């Protein structure tokens, strides 16, 4: 039985555009990686800066407050150490110079007050809050926070507070030491100038660090990405400068490791295009070779007719040459139609295979009678959705091949029936058969067995495989049941016409 090739020759050349035009089109149509990275970084960076700013401010406030609170506590301890009990009463001796020294500060105002447990003011500013005597007319503090509230048997109680005093916000400490068995309350407070200045300086330093980080990020985005993408620009220029015939793979050593997978996919595509280009060129060469012989024969026969010879052999040879050219042209058209198989089922119609077979039966019986071949047929009502022209060509090619390569006195059998949801088409013969190692190659276009006894174009099985693939089926060549000859098995999904039409209308 003859064999024919079914590999697609899709692909073709493409003209390379100038590199500058390609790059300009890419910039207009594509998405900037730099912008995408900026968009990806903006929200995380903004969230990090906001969170860092809040925590940074709180940390700075805590550090500054702790330091200055300790200073206030030390000042309160110094005042308490000057308390003495004389004649049963607590006194604090502070000269004007000592009082001035106590209140000396270049930035803030310092206030203090000392009273005993009975509410008697011993020294300092009598109106300094917080009030320690219920019902006192002194202004109450707005908030009292026991930042360091210690009430133990071994030491005095210390508490810090915030308040307003003389139209200013102050921070103070209240201290309750025991002097010679009598308790006193020592309150020291100051305005917040130094604290605010220290926090401002800390935040300025933090802001400068943030600015430097942002500048570094901007530099990385602006220059680092550009430098990192230099290899991609080189790859883009290399591909843009190629001609349509240059389909060589890209060298992986010239591109970053991160895009090796992308370049491998590109190389695979280039390889497929190269194979398709080669197949197309071979197809054209083989087609020209196949057409050359019948056309040369036509020319010879026409010249003989022009010489007015009456030999009927000339007319018969001319008829055979015309028939061969016509058959070859029809096979080329069928192959081109079958190679668009992805569109077959989208435009499928209801096909009665039994009717198709009956329409071709007379020609097969005539050929079988001429070669004294026992031609048998079993066909049931098998309706499916598909392309009637290609399905006719499929069955015709299989039966024609079997009749052509089966010797005189042989047998050819066609079986077409529906089994469950599959249409089975088997064409078997007891001819010379096909070696097992050739059963895949015979589906290649223009491939014929070296010792093929009959002439042919080598397109029949190529058309058959493309047609079966377009109908979502399968085709295989196996040995005949009796061990001699060949059996071509086709399996097509039996999609009822109603379901096909319903799917098309949907």
ZICOR-V211467 format. One record per backbone hydrogen bond with DSSP energy under -0.5 kcal/mol. NH is the residue of the N-H (numbers start at 1). CO is the residue of the C=O. If there is no record, write none. Layout:
nh = [NH NH]
co = [CO CO]
//
This chain:
nh = [4 5 22 23 24 25 26 27 28 29 30 36 37 38 39 40 41 42 43 44 45 46 47 48 49 50 51 52 53 54 55 56 57 58 59 60 61 62 63 64 65 66 67 68 69 70 71 72 73 74 75 76 77 78 79 80 81 82 83 84 86 86 89 91 93 94 99 100 101 102 103 104 111 113 114 115 116 117 119 122 123 125 126 128 134 136 143 145 146 147 149 150 150 151 152 155 157 159 160 161 162 163 165 168 170 171 172 173 174 175 176 179 179 180 182 184 185 186 186 187 187 188 189 190 191 192 196 197 198 199 200 201 202 203 204 205 206 207 208 209 210 211 212 213 214 215 216 217 218 219 220 221 222 223 224 225 227 228 229 230 233 234 235 236 237 238 239 240 241 242 246 247 254 255 259 260 263 264 265 266 267 268 269 270 271 272 273 274 275 276 277 278 279 280 281 282 283 284 285 286 287 288 289 290 291 292 293 294 295 296 297 298 299 300 301 302 303 304 305 306 307 308 309 314 315 316 317 318 319 320 321 322 323 324 325 326 327 328 329 330 331 332 333 334 335 336 337 338 339 340 341 343 344 345 347 347 348 349 351 353 353 356 357 358 359 360 360 361 362 364 365 366 367 368 369 370 371 372 373 374 375 376 376 378 380 382 384 385 386 388 391 392 393 394 395 396 397 398 399 400 401 402 403 404 405 406 407 409 409 410 412 413 414 415 416 417 419 419 420 422 423 424 424 425 425 426 427 428 429 430 432 438 439 439 442 443 444 444 446 447 447 448 452 463 464 465 466 467 468 469 470 471 472 473 474 476 478 478 480 483 486 487 488 489 489 490 490 491 492 493 494 495 496 500 501 502 503 504 505 506]
co = [442 458 18 19 20 21 22 23 24 25 26 32 33 34 35 36 37 38 39 40 41 42 43 44 45 46 47 48 49 50 51 52 53 54 55 56 57 58 59 60 61 62 63 64 65 66 67 68 69 70 71 72 73 74 75 76 77 79 80 91 84 89 86 84 82 92 95 96 97 98 99 101 189 187 123 185 120 183 116 114 114 112 124 125 132 133 162 160 144 145 146 148 158 149 155 152 176 174 145 172 143 170 168 165 163 190 161 188 159 186 157 177 182 178 179 177 115 175 184 113 185 173 111 171 109 169 192 193 194 195 196 197 198 199 200 201 202 203 204 205 206 207 208 209 210 211 212 213 214 215 216 217 218 219 219 220 223 224 225 227 229 230 231 232 233 234 235 236 237 239 243 245 251 252 256 257 259 260 261 262 263 264 265 266 267 268 269 270 271 272 273 274 275 276 277 278 279 280 281 282 283 284 285 286 287 288 289 290 291 292 293 294 295 296 297 298 299 300 301 302 303 305 304 311 311 312 313 314 315 316 317 318 319 320 321 322 323 324 325 326 327 328 329 330 331 332 333 334 335 337 338 340 341 341 343 344 345 386 384 351 382 352 353 354 355 356 357 357 358 360 361 362 363 364 365 366 367 369 368 410 373 374 412 414 416 380 351 495 349 386 387 388 389 390 391 392 393 394 395 396 397 398 399 400 401 402 405 371 372 407 374 428 376 426 378 424 417 422 418 419 492 417 422 423 490 415 488 413 486 411 405 435 435 436 438 440 5 441 458 444 458 446 449 459 460 461 462 463 464 465 466 467 469 468 491 489 476 487 485 480 429 478 427 476 487 425 488 474 423 471 421 493 494 496 497 498 499 500 501 502]
//
